[in-house]
Amino acid sequence: MELTQKKSSNQTTFEFGEEKLKYSIKDASGKKTFSTEYGSISDEDFDELEEKNAWFRNVGILWVLIGVFQIANRFMESGSFSGSMWLTLGIICLITYRFKTTSYTIVNAEKGRIFIIQDDQHSKILDEISERRKKQWKLWYGSVNYENDPQNELNKFQWLLDKKVISDDEFKTVKLEIGQDTKTPERVLN
């Protein structure tokens, strides 16, 4: 499955493979692509970024200055105020700069940062990553290692339960399998 997001000059592409996500981001400064396993993508501490197009700000300031200079020059020459196309265009650019933004959710992964544009596909992409990460974690960590300390194994499965990778019933079954759910009977002394 492949999902692509576009906003202004920004484009992100998510190719969901069986074991890895192939991610690419392209903007005015260039393109970056990498693949990462779902299990290495963080499930917490997402950052947010709001990006504005500096071109509108820079051109807007330039055109406002040209317009103000033009108006001042006409006033000095003829003594009357008249409008300026450059001032109008500059103000439009500055308003566009103020309100035209691209917002991202940033998710950390082992190989880099994944920028997800906050648009109508945002939730779908996050949900798909989450489901595939859980599936991979279950594949990686979902079996009992009998050579490991029973308490460490129990902690591992508690972590899987906390991350909603396994159900309560699966956790109870593992506890029985590890032998951590047996209650020691009280000894009666005669």
C-alpha positions in Angstrom: 0.0 0.0 0.0 1.3 3.5 -0.9 0.0 6.8 0.4 1.2 10.2 -0.8 0.6 13.6 0.8 1.1 16.9 -1.0 0.9 20.5 0.3 2.5 23.4 -1.4 5.9 22.3 -2.5 6.0 19.6 0.1 5.4 15.9 -0.6 5.6 12.8 1.6 5.3 9.2 0.4 4.7 6.2 2.6 5.2 2.7 1.0 3.9 0.1 3.5 5.8 -3.1 2.9 5.5 -6.4 4.8 8.3 -5.7 7.2 9.5 -2.1 6.5 8.1 1.3 5.8 9.8 3.1 2.9 9.5 6.8 3.5 10.4 9.8 1.4 10.0 13.5 1.8 10.5 16.1 -0.9 10.4 19.8 -0.6 12.1 22.9 -2.1 15.5 22.0 -0.5 15.6 18.4 -1.9 14.5 14.9 -1.2 15.3 12.3 1.5 14.3 8.6 1.4 14.9 5.7 3.8 13.4 2.4 4.9 12.9 1.4 8.5 11.3 -1.5 10.3 7.9 -0.8 11.9 9.2 -2.0 15.3 11.9 0.7 15.3 9.3 3.6 14.9 8.6 5.4 18.1 5.1 5.2 19.5 5.4 8.1 21.9 6.6 11.7 22.2 5.5 13.0 18.8 6.8 16.4 17.9 4.9 19.0 15.8 6.2 21.5 13.2 4.6 24.3 11.5 6.3 25.4 8.3 5.8 28.7 6.4 6.9 29.6 2.9 9.7 32.2 3.4 9.4 33.2 -0.3 6.0 34.9 0.4 7.6 36.8 3.4 10.7 37.9 1.5 8.9 39.0 -1.7 6.2 40.6 0.3 8.6 42.7 2.3 10.5 43.7 -0.9 7.2 44.7 -2.7 5.9 46.6 0.3 9.2 48.6 0.4 9.0 49.2 -3.4 5.4 50.3 -3.0 6.1 52.7 -0.1 9.1 54.1 -2.0 6.9 54.6 -5.1 4.1 56.4 -3.1 6.6 58.6 -1.3 8.3 59.5 -4.6 5.0 60.4 -6.2 4.0 62.5 -3.1 7.4 64.4 -3.3 7.0 65.0 -7.0 3.3 65.9 -7.3 2.2 66.5 -3.7 -0.6 63.9 -3.9 -1.0 60.4 -2.6 -1.8 57.6 -5.0 -1.8 53.8 -4.6 0.8 51.4 -5.7 0.4 48.0 -7.3 3.6 46.9 -5.6 2.3 47.8 -2.1 -0.9 45.9 -2.8 0.9 42.8 -4.0 3.4 43.0 -1.1 0.5 43.0 1.4 -1.2 40.1 -0.3 2.1 38.1 -0.1 2.5 39.0 3.6 -1.1 37.9 4.3 -0.4 34.6 2.4 2.8 34.1 4.4 0.9 34.6 7.7 -1.9 32.1 7.0 -0.5 29.6 4.5 1.3 27.0 6.6 2.1 23.3 6.4 1.8 21.5 9.8 3.5 18.2 10.5 3.6 15.5 13.1 7.1 14.3 13.5 7.7 10.6 14.5 11.2 9.4 15.4 12.5 6.2 13.9 15.8 4.4 14.1 16.9 5.6 10.6 15.5 9.2 10.8 12.5 11.4 11.4 9.2 10.8 9.7 7.2 13.9 8.8 3.5 13.3 8.4 1.6 16.3 6.9 -1.5 17.1 9.0 -4.2 16.6 6.3 -7.1 14.2 5.7 -4.7 11.2 5.4 -2.8 12.0 8.7 -4.8 9.7 11.0 -4.8 6.9 8.4 -1.0 7.0 8.1 -0.5 7.0 11.9 -3.0 4.2 12.4 -1.3 2.1 9.7 2.1 2.6 11.2 0.7 1.7 14.7 -1.0 -1.5 13.5 2.1 -2.7 11.6 4.4 -1.8 14.5 2.2 -3.8 16.9 2.2 -6.8 14.5 6.0 -6.6 14.3 6.5 -6.3 18.0 4.3 -9.4 18.5 6.4 -11.3 16.0 9.6 -10.1 17.6 8.7 -10.4 21.3 5.5 -12.5 21.4 7.0 -15.9 22.3 8.3 -17.1 25.6 12.0 -17.5 25.9 12.4 -20.2 28.5 16.2 -19.5 28.8 15.4 -16.0 30.1 14.6 -15.2 33.7 10.8 -15.7 34.3 10.4 -12.3 35.8 12.1 -10.7 32.8 9.8 -12.6 30.5 6.8 -11.5 32.6 8.0 -7.9 32.4 8.4 -8.2 28.6 4.8 -9.5 28.3 3.5 -6.8 30.6 5.1 -4.3 28.3 3.4 -5.9 25.3 0.1 -5.7 27.2 0.7 -2.0 28.1 1.4 -1.3 24.4 -1.8 -3.1 23.5 0.1 -5.6 21.4 -1.5 -8.6 23.3 -4.8 -9.0 25.0 -5.5 -9.6 28.7 -6.3 -13.2 27.9 -3.0 -13.7 26.1 -1.2 -12.2 29.0 -2.9 -14.5 31.5 -2.0 -17.5 29.3 1.6 -16.4 29.2 1.7 -16.0 33.0 0.4 -19.6 33.4 3.0 -20.8 30.8 5.9 -19.0 32.5 4.6 -20.3 35.9 4.1 -16.9 37.4 0.4 -17.3 38.1 0.5 -20.2 40.4 -0.2 -19.5 44.0 1.8 -21.3 46.6 -0.5 -23.1 49.0 -0.1 -22.2 52.7 1.6 -24.8 54.7 -0.2 -26.2 57.6 2.1 -27.2 60.5 1.0 -30.0 62.9 
